[in-house]
Structures are given as structure tokens and as C-alpha cells.
Amino acid sequence: MENLTTPPTTESLLVIDESNKAFLIESSKWGKFLAIVGYVFMGLLALMGLFFMIGMSVMKSLTDIPFNPGFFGIIYIIMAIIYYFPVTYLYNFSNKIKQGIMNLNQQAMTDGFGNLKSMFKFMGILTIVMLSIYALVLVIAVPIAIIAAAAA
């Protein structure tokens, strides 16, 4: 059976020189720092969500608020869950890139860049979703505001 893959030529190989290695190591350090800070803020978001769900629900029972403030707690917890994915991709990128450079491990480098791609892809999709929600809210809120102003 013949081999259908062609061997790599010197033109198709990418060489990572010492300055590129230094840039990647520094990027992995900053990425790890940002990921750790992201995990801390994720924990704070979750704690704030629990505060809103528990504390504000008690406040609702004491006052006559027309809506349930515990709903905001659910929003905060959902934000923490969503934030988990890009932070984890960034953390994995940082670890794998550093591991790949230190051990000259091509698979670790590939996994690291795969995590970086996944982080950017996730953030891009999240940005598109958020912009769509903003546009939808705008399309709904403007006519309601116009109708409310005309009725007043």
C-alpha cells in the first residue's frame, strides 16, 4: 500500500527561534496570571450571585419590590459559568505552551495553540451573541419607549 502523505520539506517546517520562545514563555506567564485572576473573579461572581439569591430574596419578603431580586443572583452565577470556559482555555494554553517549550514537546505546543484557538473562538461567538442580544433589546425597547411617550 502506498503512502499518501508527503514528507515535510524544509519550506513547510516552522522554526521557533530563541526570541519567539521568549515571547511565548512571557505570553504563557501573563496568560497564567490572567487566568488565575479570572478564576478569582469567577468565584467573586458566584459569591455575589449567592448573596443576591439569598440576601435579596430575604429583602423582598420585608419590602414590596415588584420583582424578585434573586433573579439577578442567577444572572451572576450564569456569568460565572460562562466565564469559566475562556479562562480555562487560557490557563491550558499557558501551561501547554510552557510545557512544550521547556520539554521540546511538539504535541504540548499543538495542544496549547489549540486551546488559544478555542479561547478566541469562544470569545468571538460570545461577542456575536451579546451584540445580537443588544440589537434585539434595542429593536424592542425603542418602539416601546416611543409608544410610552405617545401615551403620556
N, C-alpha and C positions, 0 to 999 in steps of 0.2 A: 504494500500500500504506500502510495507516495505521500510525502509530507507537503501539506498545503500551506503551511506557514513559511514565510520568508525570514531568513535570519536578519537580525538588525544590522544595519550598516552604520558606519561611523557618523554619517549625517543624521541618522534618526536617534542617536543617543543624546541625552541631555546631560551635560556636565554641571554639577553644582560645585562651584569653586569655594574657596575659603570665605570670601566676603558674603556670598549667598548663604553659606552655612551660618555665618554670624548673624545675618539678617533673620534667618529662620529661627535660630535659637532665641534671639531677642524677642521676636514675634511670639514664640511659644511662651516665654516668660510673661509678657504682657497679656497674652490670651488667658493664661492660667490665673493671673491676678484678676482680670475682668470676670472670669468665670466664677472665682471664689466670691467676689463682691456680688455677682449676680445671684449666687446661691443664698448669700446673706439677705439680700433684698427680697428674694423669693420667700424666705422664712418670715421676714417682716410683713410682707403682703398677706401671707397666710394668717399670721397673728392678728393683723388688722381686720382681716375677714372674720375671724372668730370673735373679735371684740364687737364688730358691728352686728354679727348674728346674735350674740348673747346679750351684750350690753344694751344695744339699741332696741332689741325686742322687749327688754325689761322697761326701757324708757317709753315705748309705745303703750305698754299697759298702764303707765302712770299719766300719760298725756293723751290728747285727742289728735294724733297725727293721722292724716287720711291715707297714708301708705305704710307699708311695712319696711322699716329701715334695715331689717335683716337681709333684705334683698341686696343691698349694697355689699354686705359681707359675702354673699355668694359671688358677686361680681369680682371682688378682690381675690377670692380663692380660685376662681376660673382664670384670672390674670396670672396668678402664681403658677398654675398648672401649665398654661400656655408658655410662660416664660421658661419653664423647665427645659423644654426641648432645645432652643438655640443655645442656652447656657451649657447644657450637656454636650452638644456638638462642639462648642468652643473649647470646653475642657478636654474632650477627647482629642481634638486637633492638637492642642498644646502638648499633651502627653505623648501622642504618637509621633509628632514631628521631632520632639526632643529625643525620644527613644530611637527613632530611625537614624538621626544624625549621629548620636553617640555610639550606636552599635553598628552603623553602616547597614541598616536593615531596610531593604527596598520595600518590603511588604508593610512595615510600620509607616514608612513615608507615604505610601499609597493610601493606607487607611487614614492617616492624618489629613491628607488633602481631600479624601472622600468626606470626612467629617466637616471640613471647611466648606466644601461644596454644599453639603446638606444644610449647614447653618445659613448660608446665603440664600439657598432655595427656600428654606422655611421662612426666613425674614422677608423675602420677596413676595411669597404667597400671602403672608400675614399682612404686608403692606397693601397689596391689592384688595384683600378682603376688607381691611379697615377703610381704605379710600372708597370702596363700594358702599359700605355702611354709612359713611359720612355723606356721600352723594344721595343715598336713599333717604336719610334723615332730612337733608336739605330739600329734596323734592317734596317730601311730605310736610315739613314744618312751614315752608314759605306759603303754600296755599292756605294752611290752617291759620297762619298769622294774618293773612290778607282777609280771610273770611271773618276772623275775630275782630279785626279793626273795623271792617264794614258794619258789623253788627253793633258795635259800640256807639 
